[in-house]
Amino acid sequence: MSMPIGLGLPPTPPPVLAPRRKTRQLMVGSVGVGSDHPISVQSMTTTKTHDINATLQQIAQLTASGCDIVRVACPMPIDAEALPIIAKKSPIPVIADIHFQPKYIFSAIDAGCAAVRVNPGNIKEFDGRVKEVAQAAGDAGIPIRIGVNGGSLDKRILDKYNGKATPEALVESALWEASLFEEHGYGDIAISVKHSDPVLMVEAYRQLAEKCDYPLHLGVTEAGPKFMGTIKSSVAFGALLSQGIGDTIRVSLSADPVEEIKVGDQILQSLNLRPRKLEIVSCPSCGRAQVDVYKLAEEVTEGLDGLEVPLRVAVMGCVVNGPGEARDADLGVASGNGKGQIFVKGEIIKTVPESQIVQTLIEEAMRIAETMDPEVLAAAEASGMKAEVKVTR
Ligand code: SF4
């Protein structure tokens, strides 16, 4: 098989649907947030924050699955007391999520958290404390996320909009709080205007994007269980990211937070906003299929799990249309009549019995990965992708 020959030129980046909206830049610990930086993926721990070991263990799992920034809740004094150890031992930046009690904002800043998320709608007398918060965050050099939420909008603004958390109301609340921080000379601000309805959420972020240059944290709040939440977040984030809006994302699912990271990562990869890693393309199957495509696709996906190189592998149900339909794949199989035609870049390289398809694809994928153009690997690595060839089975 012929491999690409490097000419010393950097590889052309894959096309995106729109350039990123220009924003001011923030540093959340070591992670840059804003238009000069790759879009980061966040999640939030589900453990009791004061259970330090459980929280650090979950942060380790999230980090291993590709999480860039993690948020922890801080509802009680014992949670605030746990923050210094968690912030110190976490391998990724920790954001403290503060509701109700302004005193925890100061605890989180003192604890060394990389940022603090505040919800002005439910922090008592927040506006009157902004000066102190701006001072403390400014002295510590950390950003604040103003996290407005459709379900807990500032009562004054809710009243003004007849009790409805409209996109205009969400945006007004966020920009009002931001203006208070700006009055005190503090502008290290990211904003979110989350709503559980993806249509209202998209509209709110569109309006916000027009009115400010703050980096935006995207989220559909209370999106639902895994299936429903994945669809809602993918649709809403896709609508915004395809217009260049969004600098960091959090998929909210009623599921293991590792799932949130997987979904967020896949959304960004699908839009070429992150380098694509292993991608399995499989046909939907039809009356021509001579093999159980769903099962084969699952087995191939499982067999290649952990292969972290940009490789597109096609699993096709028949030899009639399979290789042609999967011409863009690096590697693939077209099955039929108890056999599998293995093809590389559209060319059939061998035919194997059905029982050997999965094993053969794994071997071929390894072979291709090991001989992959170093420039492709370097570009992937430069964009934050793990370029090492790693197979776990
Ligand atoms: Fe049908 Fe073959 Fe196309 Fe799969 S590859 S959808 S089996 S025609």
Boltz pocket constraint, residues with backbone or C-beta under 6 A from the ligand:
constraints:
  - pocket:
      binder: B
      contacts: [[A, 283], [A, 284], [A, 285], [A, 286], [A, 287], [A, 288], [A, 289], [A, 290], [A, 316], [A, 317], [A, 318], [A, 319], [A, 320], [A, 321], [A, 322], [A, 325]]
      max_distance: 6.0
